[in-house]
Amino acid sequence: MPDTGLLRDAALPNPLPAGTVAVIGLGYVGRPIALAAAAAGFAVSGFDLDPAAAAAAEAAWRGLGAPGRLSATADPARLPAAQTWLICVPTPLDAAGRPDLSLVEAALATCVARLVRGALVCLVSTCQPGATNGTCRRAIEAAGFAVGRDVFLCVSPERENPGATDGPRDVPRLLGATDEASLARGRAFWERVAGRVIPVASPEIAECAKLLENTYRLVNVALMDELHRGFAALGVPTRAVVEAAATKPFGFAPFWPGAGAGGHCIPVDPEFLQMELARVGAASSLLAAAAEANRARPAAVVEGVARALGGSLAGRRVLVMGVTYKPGVADLRGAAPLALLRLLAARGAEALWHDPLVAEGPGPLAPFVRAADPARCPGGPPDAVVLGTPQPGFDLAALPRLAAVAVDPFGLVPGGAAAGVRVV
Ligand SMILES: NC(=O)c1ccc[n+]([C@@H]2O[C@H](COP(=O)([O-])OP(=O)(O)OC[C@H]3O[C@@H](n4cnc5c(N)ncnc54)[C@H](O)[C@@H]3O)[C@@H](O)[C@H]2O)c1
């Protein structure tokens, strides 16, 4: 840790008085944090380039009916200076599959233009190791502030699992900072807003830990996808194998096969780690293989559908059941079932979809035919049905009755291969 000369500040019980918080980016991550900060007594200003996101944050706050203050805007001119700045913008991959930090840089520019001495900047977006100490530090120092003396800097990567947890208090927050004074300020803020805070010795540890979590998931999901086909060839049901292995009280965490890990985190975050590993000449071949296997998974599933239909998909009608990136959410970002639909259509099939959580409308599903009721598909029963995402409420036992061929990448349909279901 650099000697900032401010280590004495770490001894202050709570160097951050109740104050103002600005949250930049009010999406899946920023909005609940903004609400939690307001509920904790901070006066919160939200900023999002998208007026709908700003309006949604204000509406969510009104809906809580809690005392406190939260306002949000899409107009940067209306964003006041704040004591604590949280950067919660997306960190996607670019068209070439490389990490794209341009939105973080833009958010930093918004923040830095309003920084005052004593402010704390916290990076929440998932970034590569070095983003806090590099990209963020440089932006702050370029504005003439010394990090750790004038302005304080930390990183607390988001670890929520939207749809599965209730908000920022559910998952302990990792916190890394550039210096002791920043760590103390970050800790005081997050302990009020998020409950359990786990300080780590450097920003890079927090950044790498977040990336490791999702790299671990990607590698294990890819392994299960591959073993699923192998277990099926051996005539052994995958789910039963994993459930049996998971009875071991140590050394094993269960992962499940599927149509491909999608969403904005599992396929994306490991690329941030890989980018930095490659930079230092230590790229992970295992990670690269898992990422490639995951990218190829939807094509392997579609190939399984084609084989089950005799080799060609041309003119065949295939229903994809469940189209979101994971069960229980309406989120289509990076959803593997979308890739299934596109690949089916590219091979000449008529691609249909059913999902109780997704309303018909413009967007990535527009080119495909919606089946509001999978038992009454437009144009009659499909030739094949494939489980895209096992949405809650799906009658999986009934899946094989929807079409002559049922394809299950998840190993979830009761009876499995023994009941004539195609395992891919
Ligand atoms: N969603 C999750 O489940 C999840 C979980 C853990 C970590 N993360 C990480 O958290 C970060 C945010 O993800 P998210 O899911 O909330 O994204 P999101 O797309 O839901 O929301 C981000 C918001 O930021 C806004 N935005 C983009 N650039 C901006 C700018 N320069 N200024 C102001 N607003 C801007 C967008 O309009 C959008 O509303 C990402 O790094 C992501 O990887 C997400």
The ligand as an SDF file (V2000), in Angstrom:
LIG
                    3D

 44 48  0  0  0  0  0  0  0  0999 V2000
  -26.5440   -7.1900  -13.1650 N   0  0  0  0  0  0  0  0  0  0  0  0
  -25.8580   -8.0400  -12.4230 C   0  0  0  0  0  0  0  0  0  0  0  0
  -26.3500   -9.1080  -12.0680 O   0  0  0  0  0  0  0  0  0  0  0  0
  -24.4640   -7.7410  -11.9800 C   0  0  0  0  0  0  0  0  0  0  0  0
  -23.9350   -8.4740  -10.9250 C   0  0  0  0  0  0  0  0  0  0  0  0
  -22.6650   -8.1900  -10.5020 C   0  0  0  0  0  0  0  0  0  0  0  0
  -21.9210   -7.2140  -11.1470 C   0  0  0  0  0  0  0  0  0  0  0  0
  -22.4410   -6.5220  -12.1940 N   0  0  0  0  0  0  0  0  0  0  0  0
  -21.6370   -5.4690  -12.8130 C   0  0  0  0  0  0  0  0  0  0  0  0
  -22.1620   -4.1990  -12.4180 O   0  0  0  0  0  0  0  0  0  0  0  0
  -21.9520   -3.2370  -13.4530 C   0  0  0  0  0  0  0  0  0  0  0  0
  -23.2830   -2.6070  -13.8410 C   0  0  0  0  0  0  0  0  0  0  0  0
  -24.0920   -3.6170  -14.3840 O   0  0  0  0  0  0  0  0  0  0  0  0
  -25.6730   -3.5010  -14.4710 P   0  0  0  0  0  0  0  0  0  0  0  0
  -26.1610   -4.8900  -14.6140 O   0  0  0  0  0  0  0  0  0  0  0  0
  -26.2330   -2.6270  -13.4090 O   0  0  0  0  0  0  0  0  0  0  0  0
  -25.8190   -2.7500  -15.8710 O   0  0  0  0  0  0  0  0  0  0  0  0
  -27.1760   -2.1220  -16.4500 P   0  0  0  0  0  0  0  0  0  0  0  0
  -27.0160   -2.1130  -17.9210 O   0  0  0  0  0  0  0  0  0  0  0  0
  -28.3600   -2.7800  -15.8420 O   0  0  0  0  0  0  0  0  0  0  0  0
  -27.1870   -0.6450  -15.8960 O   0  0  0  0  0  0  0  0  0  0  0  0
  -26.1710    0.2570  -16.1290 C   0  0  0  0  0  0  0  0  0  0  0  0
  -26.7810    1.6350  -16.3280 C   0  0  0  0  0  0  0  0  0  0  0  0
  -25.7050    2.5480  -16.5300 O   0  0  0  0  0  0  0  0  0  0  0  0
  -26.1420    3.5180  -17.4690 C   0  0  0  0  0  0  0  0  0  0  0  0
  -24.9580    4.1610  -18.0220 N   0  0  0  0  0  0  0  0  0  0  0  0
  -24.1010    3.6910  -18.9530 C   0  0  0  0  0  0  0  0  0  0  0  0
  -23.1040    4.5720  -19.1360 N   0  0  0  0  0  0  0  0  0  0  0  0
  -23.3420    5.6130  -18.3170 C   0  0  0  0  0  0  0  0  0  0  0  0
  -22.6670    6.8310  -18.0690 C   0  0  0  0  0  0  0  0  0  0  0  0
  -21.5040    7.1240  -18.6580 N   0  0  0  0  0  0  0  0  0  0  0  0
  -23.2180    7.6730  -17.1870 N   0  0  0  0  0  0  0  0  0  0  0  0
  -24.3650    7.3820  -16.5660 C   0  0  0  0  0  0  0  0  0  0  0  0
  -25.0530    6.2340  -16.7530 N   0  0  0  0  0  0  0  0  0  0  0  0
  -24.5270    5.3700  -17.6190 C   0  0  0  0  0  0  0  0  0  0  0  0
  -26.9840    2.7520  -18.4510 C   0  0  0  0  0  0  0  0  0  0  0  0
  -27.8840    3.6120  -19.1120 O   0  0  0  0  0  0  0  0  0  0  0  0
  -27.6940    1.7430  -17.5400 C   0  0  0  0  0  0  0  0  0  0  0  0
  -28.9740    2.1990  -17.1120 O   0  0  0  0  0  0  0  0  0  0  0  0
  -21.2560   -3.9940  -14.5850 C   0  0  0  0  0  0  0  0  0  0  0  0
  -19.8730   -3.8500  -14.4490 O   0  0  0  0  0  0  0  0  0  0  0  0
  -21.6570   -5.4390  -14.3300 C   0  0  0  0  0  0  0  0  0  0  0  0
  -20.7300   -6.3640  -14.8610 O   0  0  0  0  0  0  0  0  0  0  0  0
  -23.7030   -6.7490  -12.6070 C   0  0  0  0  0  0  0  0  0  0  0  0
  1  2  1  0
  2  3  2  0
  2  4  1  0
  4  5  1  0
  4 44  2  0
  5  6  2  0
  6  7  1  0
  7  8  2  0
  8  9  1  0
  8 44  1  0
  9 10  1  0
  9 42  1  0
 10 11  1  0
 11 12  1  0
 11 40  1  0
 12 13  1  0
 13 14  1  0
 14 15  2  0
 14 16  1  0
 14 17  1  0
 17 18  1  0
 18 19  2  0
 18 20  1  0
 18 21  1  0
 21 22  1  0
 22 23  1  0
 23 24  1  0
 23 38  1  0
 24 25  1  0
 25 26  1  0
 25 36  1  0
 26 27  1  0
 26 35  1  0
 27 28  2  0
 28 29  1  0
 29 30  1  0
 29 35  2  0
 30 31  1  0
 30 32  2  0
 32 33  1  0
 33 34  2  0
 34 35  1  0
 36 37  1  0
 36 38  1  0
 38 39  1  0
 40 41  1  0
 40 42  1  0
 42 43  1  0
M  CHG  2   8   1  16  -1
M  END
$$$$
